[in-house]
Amino acid sequence: MSKNVLPYTEPTNTSRISLFSLVLVLLVCPALFAGIRLPSLISDGLVLQQKTEVRVWGWADTEETITVSVAGQKHQAEVKDSTWEITLHPVDAGGPHDLTIYGGDTLTVADVYFGEVWLCSGQSNMGMRIKNLKEEDQETEIAQANDSLLRMITVKQTSLHEPALDFVTSGWKLSVSDTIEKFSAAAYFFGKKLRKELGVPVGLIVSAWPGTQAEAWIPDEALNSWEKSVYSTDELKKINSEKSARRIRFRTQLEAWEKAGKHSGPFNDPGIPDSCRKWIFPSDDLSSWKEKQVPGVVDTMVENIEIDAGVWFRRTVDIPGEWNGRDLTLSLGRVDDFDTTWFNGEKIGYTGKETENAWKTPRVYKIPGKLVKQGSNSLVVRVWDHFGGGGFYSTPDSIWIGPEEQSRQASIPLAGTWHVQIEQYRPRKPIERIDDPDFHSSLYNGMIAPLKPFTFTGVIWYQGEANAKRNPEHYETLLPTLISSWRSELDNGTFPFYVVQLVNYREIALQPMESSWALVREAQDKVSRSLKNVFTTTNIDIGEADDIHPKNKMDIGHRLALAALAQTYEKKLVYSGPVFRSIQKKRSTFRIRFDHVGSGLTTRGDEPVSGFAVAGPDGDFAWAAAKIVGKNIVEIEPPESIDNPTFIRYAWADNPSCNLFNKEGLPARPFRTDRLSFGEAGVHTARK
């Protein structure tokens, strides 16, 4: 396990810093902590990108020189503005390695591997977990999971006004039976296929939030430019008015914090105020005290605010007659940061700043027998929270009282309800947390921006349902804006970007129809034709009419992996279903040619081809007969009811009835020719 690494994983009763405290301080000013600090990604179980330069970074005191060693390399960096960064030379896949960082402190990140790293992002269908699959499927995967070199780290949902320096994560988890039920299912099946075919470690970073629009995932500058290109002046005024109102609220909070006395370092204990000294002594007047559970973190115990503070804890201990007048041992476990403890009004223990690593030193104090009496006895603990999250970071069984000469089993447990009172506190610098995850750039700020120094292979993206509901006509320009801005902001070149095209959903279309979901699918198709190193996987066959979260994430992940294996890893395999290439009109019939036909076109069950509709210039579509007439050609015979057949659509509906595949079992991608005009030869070829 890591030594002296501040825990960025989900909080437990042994955590050093509360989850909320940690992200708050790091997002605002990571230099508030002494020593070396690491971003949440750089933790035990880390997977780093193989065969390329990768950066390791963090924060530290200004005077320090940081040395980083791993895999036979050693690098040094000077700290500038509390930040340091080194670049590792390329390392081949493998491990495990220890990543050691030392300066004022020495930190070791254990069980580090080099392999392939992918970012997996989007909305709920990307976040959907293994435990939400069909019961038989999840049971099978959980029972068979035994691959410690497939690893996943999940970013906590965080919506912010400004780009963050770090995010909170669940920590790197190995793909074993005890952990994978919480894995993103789509990402898991993608990574599982890569592991099988590539034979190297695979790390998956999952950053997803249900029901969110693409706008929330785009950086501020790029989104501002996009909005100017699509909205009217009046619409922009309304959008900018809401942004301005939020910024005013934030500035008001910031001014209040500055007026209260802003701080840039640990909060030194000024001593007990005279008004609080009465709390040392036994008292029945607890009307102003709150009841809270111990062990726990002071930030969540008192007022649910983020504080550096003096906080008092009090409880009554019922001493049995046989202990009367006997010396007792009091165990409080670990207390963060400092404490003074009294029994029946007499001081029995103190741990302060003179104790090295006081925050993680277990408190064990002797209670002299002269203070011990049968019946009710008063126990008071004053905790001084120096910085970060403070309080009792103990396991419940480490807080007890009992006779010195008897076994631990004879003691009285003290975990449970205590009375708590705040002495004084100093608010930490506010950051604006946005309740609405769809607000302008908020998810990019909270869940993507901290990745900027990190190197990864590429992105798999499963999103669009929310935009289909609200503004499908904008997705055609919105999605390429997102992709281009990520590539620019994350400083990772034109990394591969694999898009999950929306599945079929809602009632099956019995007649040709207009469709917001089809518009989004078209936008997802077009981005793979217009941007370099972008590919869209087709999934028109695996949806569920009554569930926006289809359970078949195995095919989603498998198809993403096929695309990545073929395009990113240059494996020779069929990785796509048929994709429209060109259309030729001869008299009243049409011939459509497809790319990516593999061994040839087919239908499931050798049924007649379905899913094609034809319209004249008026755009009134009707179903049309179609047949496969070559390895890559479908011929369409318009119905007699259509005068001057002009346009073709395939699988154009929320949930179309369609059945064209290649013989490798991958479905044909939906398309329409409404926007195409035919040249003199009556041929139009899709832009690639």
QUILIN-V861449 format. One record per residue. RES is the residue in one small letter. PHI is phi in degrees with one decimal (* if undefined). OMEGA is omega as a letter, one per 30 degrees, with the letter a starting at -180 (* if undefined). Layout:
BEGIN
RES	PHI	OMEGA
RES	PHI	OMEGA
END
This chain:
BEGIN
m	*	l
s	-62.2	l
k	-106.5	l
n	67.0	l
v	-90.4	l
l	-60.4	a
p	-74.6	l
y	-104.7	a
t	-87.2	a
e	-55.6	a
p	-70.0	l
t	-129.5	a
n	-75.2	l
t	-113.0	a
s	-66.6	l
r	-76.8	a
i	-131.5	l
s	-63.2	a
l	-55.8	a
f	-65.9	l
s	-60.6	a
l	-63.3	a
v	-65.4	l
l	-60.9	a
v	-69.3	a
l	-67.9	a
l	-65.5	a
v	-86.9	a
c	-158.6	a
p	-61.9	a
a	-76.2	l
l	-68.1	a
f	-90.1	l
a	-78.8	l
g	80.4	a
i	-98.0	l
r	-125.4	a
l	-117.0	l
p	-67.5	a
s	-63.9	l
l	-66.2	a
i	-90.8	a
s	-147.4	a
d	-49.1	a
g	88.5	a
l	-55.6	l
v	-113.4	l
l	-105.7	a
q	-66.6	a
q	-79.1	l
k	56.0	l
t	-154.9	l
e	-66.5	l
v	-131.6	a
r	-102.0	l
v	-120.7	a
w	-146.0	l
g	175.4	a
w	-133.1	a
a	-164.2	l
d	-65.2	a
t	-66.4	a
e	-84.0	a
e	-83.2	l
t	-104.9	a
i	-99.6	l
t	-116.3	a
v	-121.9	l
s	-132.5	l
v	-167.6	l
a	50.6	l
g	80.7	l
q	-103.6	l
k	-139.8	a
h	-133.3	l
q	-122.5	l
a	-143.9	l
e	-86.2	l
v	-81.2	l
k	-126.3	a
d	53.5	l
s	70.3	a
t	-121.1	l
w	-135.3	a
e	-158.1	l
i	-129.3	l
t	-118.8	l
l	-85.1	l
h	-70.3	a
p	-56.4	l
v	-128.7	l
d	-69.5	l
a	-58.8	l
g	144.2	a
g	156.8	g
p	-82.4	l
h	-122.3	l
d	-98.6	l
l	-100.6	a
t	-110.0	l
i	-122.6	l
y	-141.3	l
g	-159.2	l
g	-70.9	l
d	-118.3	l
t	-121.3	l
l	-117.9	l
t	-126.4	l
v	-98.3	a
a	-97.7	l
d	59.8	a
v	-92.7	l
y	-123.1	l
f	-105.2	a
g	-171.8	l
e	-105.3	a
v	-119.1	a
w	-130.0	l
l	-94.4	a
c	-121.6	a
s	-137.3	l
g	140.4	a
q	-110.2	a
s	-63.3	a
n	-70.4	l
m	-80.3	a
g	-78.1	a
m	-53.1	a
r	-93.8	l
i	-53.4	a
k	-69.2	l
n	-100.1	l
l	-75.5	l
k	-55.6	a
e	-54.2	a
e	-67.7	a
d	-70.4	a
q	-65.8	l
e	-62.4	l
t	-64.0	a
e	-64.6	a
i	-64.0	a
a	-66.8	a
q	-92.1	a
a	-67.6	l
n	-160.3	a
d	-129.8	a
s	-72.7	l
l	-100.5	l
l	-106.0	a
r	-132.1	a
m	-137.3	l
i	-129.7	a
t	-110.8	a
v	-82.9	l
k	-67.0	a
q	-63.2	a
t	-142.0	a
s	-114.9	a
l	-130.7	l
h	-79.4	a
e	-124.7	l
p	-59.5	a
a	-88.5	l
l	-86.1	a
d	-151.8	l
f	-129.9	l
v	-94.0	a
t	-130.9	l
s	-84.9	a
g	83.3	l
w	-69.4	l
k	-117.2	l
l	-88.1	a
s	-81.4	l
v	-131.9	a
s	-58.0	a
d	-75.8	a
t	-120.6	a
i	-74.4	l
e	-61.1	l
k	-96.8	l
f	-72.2	l
s	-57.9	a
a	-68.6	a
a	-60.6	l
a	-65.4	a
y	-60.1	a
f	-68.4	l
f	-61.4	a
g	-65.8	l
k	-61.3	l
k	-66.7	l
l	-61.5	l
r	-58.3	a
k	-64.2	a
e	-85.7	a
l	-97.5	l
g	69.3	l
v	-122.8	l
p	-58.9	l
v	-129.0	l
g	-114.5	a
l	-119.6	l
i	-102.8	a
v	-102.0	l
s	-132.6	a
a	-141.0	l
w	-144.1	a
p	-59.6	l
g	68.6	a
t	-99.0	l
q	-84.2	l
a	-61.0	a
e	-56.0	a
a	-70.9	a
w	-98.1	a
i	-107.4	l
p	-57.8	a
d	-56.2	a
e	-62.8	a
a	-65.4	a
l	-69.2	l
n	-59.0	l
s	-64.6	l
w	-64.1	a
e	-59.1	l
k	-64.0	a
s	-84.4	a
v	-120.8	a
y	-105.5	l
s	-74.3	l
t	-59.5	a
d	-65.2	l
e	-65.1	l
l	-65.1	l
k	-59.8	l
k	-65.4	l
i	-61.9	a
n	-68.3	l
s	-64.8	l
e	-68.4	l
k	-59.5	a
s	-63.1	l
a	-62.2	l
r	-65.5	a
r	-66.3	l
i	-63.5	l
r	-60.4	a
f	-66.2	l
r	-62.4	l
t	-62.6	l
q	-62.2	a
l	-65.0	l
e	-63.8	l
a	-64.2	l
w	-65.7	a
e	-64.2	l
k	-65.9	a
a	-73.0	l
g	108.6	a
k	-63.7	a
h	-137.8	a
s	-128.6	l
g	-161.4	a
p	-57.9	a
f	-96.9	a
n	-71.0	a
d	-71.5	a
p	-83.3	a
g	95.7	a
i	-76.6	l
p	-63.7	a
d	-56.6	a
s	-68.4	a
c	-104.2	a
r	-64.1	l
k	-63.6	a
w	-70.6	l
i	-66.4	a
f	-96.5	l
p	-55.0	a
s	-157.5	l
d	-95.7	a
d	-89.2	a
l	-117.4	a
s	-63.6	a
s	-94.5	a
w	-92.0	l
k	-102.5	l
e	-93.3	a
k	-138.0	a
q	-92.2	l
v	-117.4	g
p	-74.7	l
g	177.1	a
v	-106.8	a
v	-62.6	a
d	-61.8	l
t	-96.3	l
m	-77.7	a
v	-113.1	l
e	64.5	a
n	52.2	l
i	-119.9	l
e	-87.6	a
i	-139.2	l
d	-111.4	a
a	-162.7	l
g	-99.1	a
v	-129.1	a
w	-105.4	l
f	-121.8	a
r	-139.2	l
r	-154.6	l
t	-96.5	l
v	-113.3	a
d	-89.4	a
i	-90.2	l
p	-70.8	a
g	-58.3	a
e	-69.0	l
w	-96.3	a
n	-55.2	l
g	76.9	a
r	-99.3	l
d	-63.7	l
l	-123.6	l
t	-108.5	l
l	-110.9	l
s	-114.0	l
l	-109.7	a
g	68.7	a
r	-85.2	l
v	-124.3	a
d	-115.9	g
d	-100.4	a
f	-121.7	l
d	-148.7	l
t	-127.5	a
t	-127.7	l
w	-124.0	l
f	-125.3	a
n	52.2	l
g	84.4	l
e	-108.5	a
k	-69.0	l
i	-118.7	a
g	-167.1	l
y	-154.1	l
t	-134.0	a
g	-127.2	a
k	-68.9	l
e	-73.4	l
t	-89.9	l
e	-62.8	a
n	52.9	a
a	-56.8	a
w	-61.8	a
k	-117.9	l
t	-88.0	l
p	-63.7	l
r	-94.6	l
v	-131.7	a
y	-120.2	l
k	-91.4	l
i	-106.4	a
p	-60.1	a
g	-57.4	a
k	-64.7	l
l	-92.8	a
v	-95.3	l
k	-134.0	l
q	-65.1	l
g	93.9	a
s	-74.6	l
n	-130.3	a
s	-96.9	l
l	-117.9	a
v	-129.0	l
v	-128.3	l
r	-97.7	l
v	-102.9	l
w	-105.1	l
d	-87.9	a
h	-70.9	l
f	-171.5	a
g	68.6	l
g	-92.3	a
g	-116.3	l
g	131.8	l
f	-95.1	l
y	-103.7	a
s	-112.5	l
t	-82.2	a
p	-54.8	a
d	-77.2	l
s	-95.2	a
i	-112.4	a
w	-159.7	l
i	-139.7	a
g	-172.5	l
p	-62.4	a
e	-61.4	a
e	-85.7	a
q	-101.8	a
s	-72.4	l
r	-57.3	a
q	-65.5	a
a	-86.8	a
s	-81.0	l
i	-101.4	l
p	-70.1	a
l	-114.6	l
a	-67.0	a
g	136.4	a
t	-82.4	l
w	-122.2	l
h	-93.0	a
v	-129.3	l
q	-138.7	l
i	-88.3	l
e	-86.5	l
q	-162.1	l
y	-149.3	l
r	-122.7	a
p	-61.7	l
r	-84.7	a
k	-57.3	a
p	-74.5	l
i	-125.7	a
e	-84.6	l
r	-93.9	a
i	-103.0	a
d	-64.6	a
d	-90.0	a
p	-68.6	l
d	-87.3	a
f	-66.4	a
h	-34.0	l
s	66.4	a
s	-64.7	a
l	-82.1	l
y	-59.5	a
n	-61.1	a
g	-89.2	a
m	-128.1	l
i	-123.4	a
a	-52.2	a
p	-64.1	l
l	-79.3	a
k	-51.2	a
p	-77.7	a
f	-86.9	l
t	-102.3	l
f	-142.3	a
t	-72.0	a
g	-172.7	a
v	-125.8	l
i	-112.2	a
w	-128.8	l
y	-127.0	a
q	-161.6	l
g	141.1	l
e	-59.0	a
a	-65.7	l
n	-73.7	l
a	-63.9	a
k	-78.1	a
r	-111.8	a
n	-149.3	a
p	-61.5	a
e	-66.9	a
h	-89.8	a
y	-65.0	a
e	-61.5	l
t	-102.5	a
l	-70.9	a
l	-63.2	l
p	-63.4	l
t	-63.5	l
l	-61.0	a
i	-61.8	a
s	-63.6	a
s	-70.4	l
w	-63.0	a
r	-60.9	l
s	-73.4	a
e	-72.1	a
l	-83.7	l
d	54.9	a
n	-127.0	l
g	68.0	l
t	-89.6	a
f	-61.8	l
p	-59.1	a
f	-135.9	a
y	-108.4	a
v	-106.1	l
v	-84.6	l
q	-70.1	a
l	-57.4	l
v	-76.6	l
n	-75.3	a
y	-155.1	a
r	74.6	a
e	-63.9	l
i	-63.4	a
a	-75.1	l
l	-84.4	l
q	-132.8	l
p	-54.8	a
m	-148.1	l
e	-79.6	a
s	-155.1	l
s	-69.9	l
w	-66.9	l
a	-65.3	l
l	-62.3	l
v	-67.6	l
r	-59.9	l
e	-61.8	l
a	-62.6	l
q	-66.7	l
d	-67.5	a
k	-65.5	a
v	-66.5	l
s	-74.7	l
r	-88.4	a
s	-101.1	a
l	-108.9	l
k	-67.8	l
n	64.1	l
v	-121.9	l
f	-139.1	l
t	-112.4	l
t	-92.7	a
t	-100.5	a
n	-140.2	a
i	-72.9	a
d	-110.5	a
i	-119.9	a
g	-78.9	l
e	-130.7	a
a	-58.3	a
d	-108.8	a
d	-145.6	l
i	-71.5	l
h	-114.7	a
p	-60.5	a
k	-77.4	a
n	-80.5	l
k	-91.8	l
m	-64.8	l
d	-68.6	l
i	-57.2	a
g	-64.9	a
h	-63.6	a
r	-69.5	l
l	-60.9	a
a	-67.1	l
l	-57.8	l
a	-63.0	a
a	-66.3	a
l	-62.4	a
a	-76.0	a
q	-92.4	a
t	-83.3	a
y	-104.2	l
e	58.2	l
k	-84.2	l
k	-87.4	l
l	-158.5	l
v	-82.5	a
y	-122.5	a
s	-142.4	l
g	-78.1	a
p	-57.5	a
v	-125.0	a
f	-52.3	l
r	-112.4	a
s	-155.6	l
i	-132.1	l
q	-125.8	l
k	-104.4	l
k	-126.5	a
r	56.0	a
s	-101.9	a
t	-107.7	l
f	-124.9	l
r	-122.4	a
i	-113.4	l
r	-103.3	a
f	-121.0	l
d	-91.9	l
h	57.8	l
v	-90.9	l
g	59.8	l
s	-80.3	l
g	134.8	l
l	-75.4	l
t	-159.5	l
t	-124.3	l
r	-68.9	l
g	70.4	a
d	54.8	l
e	-76.7	l
p	-57.9	a
v	-62.7	l
s	-130.7	l
g	109.7	a
f	-94.8	l
a	-132.7	a
v	-127.3	l
a	-139.8	l
g	-86.2	a
p	-58.9	l
d	-76.0	l
g	76.1	l
d	-92.1	a
f	-86.3	l
a	-139.4	l
w	-61.5	a
a	-130.8	l
a	-73.5	a
a	-145.2	l
k	-148.6	l
i	-83.4	a
v	-121.1	l
g	-171.9	a
k	-56.5	a
n	-130.7	a
i	-125.6	l
v	-118.3	l
e	-104.5	a
i	-119.9	l
e	-108.9	a
p	-63.8	l
p	-68.5	a
e	-63.7	a
s	-70.8	a
i	-96.7	l
d	-83.1	l
n	52.4	l
p	-54.0	a
t	-130.8	a
f	-118.1	l
i	-122.1	l
r	-129.3	l
y	-129.1	l
a	56.1	a
w	-97.6	l
a	-171.9	l
d	-58.0	l
n	-133.7	a
p	-76.3	l
s	-92.1	a
c	-148.2	a
n	-149.6	a
l	-87.5	a
f	-137.9	l
n	-95.0	a
k	-69.9	l
e	-83.4	l
g	89.3	l
l	-102.2	a
p	-76.5	l
a	-70.1	a
r	-81.4	l
p	-58.8	l
f	-158.6	l
r	-144.9	l
t	-109.5	a
d	-53.4	a
r	-90.9	a
l	-92.3	l
s	-119.9	a
f	-86.8	l
g	-79.5	a
e	-61.9	a
a	-83.6	l
g	72.5	a
v	-123.4	l
h	-132.6	l
t	-111.7	l
a	-66.0	l
r	-69.7	l
k	-109.2	*
END
